[in-house]
Amino acid sequence: MSPRLLALIIVFASMSLFTIGCQAAAAPTKLRVYLGTYTGKESKGIYVSELDLKTGTLTEPQLAAQTTNPSFLAIHPTKKYLYAVGEISEFEGKKTGAVSAFAIDPKTGLLTPLNKQSSMGTGPCHLVVDATGSAVLLANYGGGSVASLPIQNDGSLSPAASAIQHAGSSVNQGRQQAPHAHSINLDAANRFAFCADLGLDQILIYKFDAKTATLSPNDPPYGVVKPGSGPRHFAFHPGGKFAYVCNEMTSGITAFTYDAQRGALEEIQTLSTLPEPVKGNSTAECQVHPSGKFAYVSNRGHDSIAIFTIDQATGKLTAAGHTKTGGKTPRNFGIDPTGQFLLAANQGTNDVFVFRIDQTTGALTPTGQSIKVGSPVCVKFVVME
């Protein structure tokens, strides 16, 4: 073997070992898990735990920050800051909820309060941070409105840059006499925001400007579901061509095609999330697996996670079974970023159960692991450094 050929072999071998080493270093072994709650006797605010990605075990949760009714959380893309809605009846003398900003301690995961701002409406229930980290977008259920709050360089929040009041009603006189904005999400391009409004049976669509941190109405202005459905939580397929919403009032999931150029949604299918009718059931959370192969919806009443497989060409769903969540009233669940585990937060029984996800079928298998947390209603993950 010539010295030149030997040198080349050594170089390529070294490059391969370097690549393998980088890949191994990049794969997380543990995730930090933040839990939003309703506060009371069993809970004092936001809790933090650690998920072991080898065993699926969760550490005993710690109180990360004491705050009132931080029911939904969002993580800044830098992983340095966390934001929480505050479902309170009054803020700074006005009938409105609040949004809180926290700095994340990278070593302990504990949270340091930065500041609070008005949510610009009553009953804030959902929020996201845009991909550039420039704004928090939020939905006010009670007030039926959306708002956007600029994020400063230190992670703190400025007062709202835009606030838009929804108007109208739908067919259910008990729950749809007024708008009820229930969630807000951004597309992959960070250009359009989507608010599922339970009171209007619409997914309202907004243009988002990251430079000004503002929302403005889009054309088309909304996507629709069947009257009386009550759309609640919304999720995009990672491929960007499809989207899904769970319908709280009819226990269903609706699939849409998505036109990313126009920000337009078109319904293609609606399926039940139940194996058979269950009196009093309602859906809560809707998420798509990171692989894009599966969709999941939580059923409160049936106390299960409904599993669907996704046709990658059409976006259509096929029902693939149900798994009981181990407790009552699964308000929310989280799929870890690696796609290995689903954590179901049972608000009614003050616990979080861990399930392993079958990467071929999407089936959920109980790991036997769980923790106790008072009234858990949101699960968010942060990769540990």
Secondary structure, DSSP 4 states (H G I P E B T S, - for coil): --HHHHHHHHHHHHHHHHHHHHHHHHS-SEEEEEEEE--SSS--EEEEEEEETTT--BPPPEEEEE-S----EEE-TTSSEEEEEE--S-BTTBS--EEEEEEE-TTT--EEEEEEEE-SSS-EEEEEE-TTS-EEEEEETTTTEEEEEEBPTTSPBPSPSEEEE-----S-TTT-SS--EEEEEE-TTS-EEEEEETTTTEEEEEEEETTTTEEEEEEEEEEE--TT--EEEEEE-TTSSEEEEEETTTTEEEEEEEETTTTEEEEEEEEESSSS--TT-EEEEEEE-TTSSEEEEEEETTTEEEEEEE-TTT--EEEEEEEE-SSS-EEEEEE-TTSSEEEEEEGGGTEEEEEEEPTTT--EEEEEEEEE-SSEEEEEEEE--
